[in-house]
């Protein structure tokens, strides 16, 4: 089981595109949830923050082992997700993986996650 929190910088002037992107994910949540199974992604949450005039997106995830990569997906929603990513995420800024200190998951939930991996 992999638990991660990663920070990515939004390109300057792309806040409105991030709005569109997040709306797309909300509006097509049924499709999004279907693709998570292929990735063995049990929880994926996106947070947004403005800090010192710069905008960041944070991805929090709990993922099983052996899932497929979103880049390999044939789902239309994943293709759109990647297009927004490429337009909105500043690849010149080195993303930041925050250090996991403690993972607190009820044993029954952890067992379900591990069984699905």
C-alpha positions in Angstrom: 0.0 0.0 0.0 1.3 3.4 -1.0 0.2 6.6 0.8 1.4 9.9 -0.8 0.9 13.6 -0.7 2.6 15.6 -3.5 2.6 19.3 -4.3 2.6 20.6 -7.9 2.8 24.2 -9.0 0.1 25.6 -11.3 1.4 27.6 -14.3 0.9 31.4 -13.9 -2.4 32.5 -15.5 -3.9 29.0 -15.6 -6.2 29.3 -12.5 -9.3 29.5 -14.7 -8.2 26.3 -16.5 -7.8 24.6 -13.1 -11.3 25.6 -12.3 -12.5 23.9 -15.6 -10.4 20.8 -14.8 -11.8 20.4 -11.3 -15.3 20.9 -12.6 -14.7 18.3 -15.3 -13.6 15.8 -12.6 -16.7 16.7 -10.4 -19.1 16.5 -13.3 -17.8 13.2 -14.6 -17.1 11.5 -11.2 -18.7 8.3 -12.3 -16.1 7.9 -15.1 -13.3 9.0 -12.8 -14.2 6.4 -10.2 -14.2 3.6 -12.8 -10.7 4.5 -13.8 -9.4 4.4 -10.3 -10.0 0.6 -10.1 -7.5 0.1 -13.0 -4.9 2.1 -11.0 -5.7 0.3 -7.7 -6.3 3.8 -6.4 -8.4 3.5 -3.3 -8.4 7.1 -2.3 -7.4 10.1 -4.4 -8.0 13.7 -3.3 -6.9 17.0 -4.8 -6.3 20.0 -2.6 -5.7 23.6 -3.9 -3.8 26.4 -2.2 -2.6 29.9 -3.0 0.6 30.7 -1.2 2.6 33.9 -1.5 0.8 34.7 -4.8 1.5 31.2 -6.3 -1.1 28.5 -6.8 -0.5 24.8 -6.0 -2.4 21.6 -6.3 -1.8 18.7 -3.9 -2.5 15.1 -4.6 -3.2 12.8 -1.7 -3.6 9.1 -2.5 -3.8 5.7 -1.0 -3.0 3.2 -3.7 -2.5 -0.6 -3.8 0.4 -2.3 -5.5 0.5 -3.2 -9.2 -2.1 -0.7 -10.6 -1.9 0.7 -14.1 -0.5 4.2 -14.8 -3.0 6.9 -15.8 -0.8 7.5 -18.9 -1.6 4.0 -20.1 -5.4 4.4 -19.7 -7.7 4.1 -22.6 -10.5 6.0 -20.8 -11.6 9.3 -22.3 -11.7 11.0 -18.9 -8.0 10.1 -18.3 -7.0 11.5 -21.6 -8.8 14.8 -20.7 -7.2 14.7 -17.3 -3.7 14.5 -18.8 -4.5 17.3 -21.3 -5.5 19.6 -18.4 -2.4 18.4 -16.4 -0.1 19.3 -19.3 -1.7 22.7 -19.7 -1.9 23.7 -16.1 1.0 22.1 -14.2 4.3 23.8 -14.3 6.8 21.1 -15.1 9.8 23.5 -14.5 8.9 23.4 -10.8 10.1 20.3 -9.2 7.1 18.7 -7.5 7.4 18.1 -3.8 6.6 14.7 -2.2 5.8 15.3 1.4 7.3 12.8 3.9 4.8 10.3 5.3 5.2 10.2 9.1 2.2 8.2 10.3 -0.6 6.4 8.4 -3.7 6.0 10.5 -6.2 3.6 8.8 -8.6 1.4 10.6 -7.5 -2.2 10.4 -10.7 -3.3 8.6 -10.2 -0.6 5.9 -6.5 -1.5 5.6 -7.4 -5.2 5.1 -9.9 -4.3 2.3 -7.2 -2.1 0.6 -4.6 -4.9 0.9 -7.0 -7.5 -0.4 -7.8 -5.4 -3.5 -4.1 -4.9 -4.3 
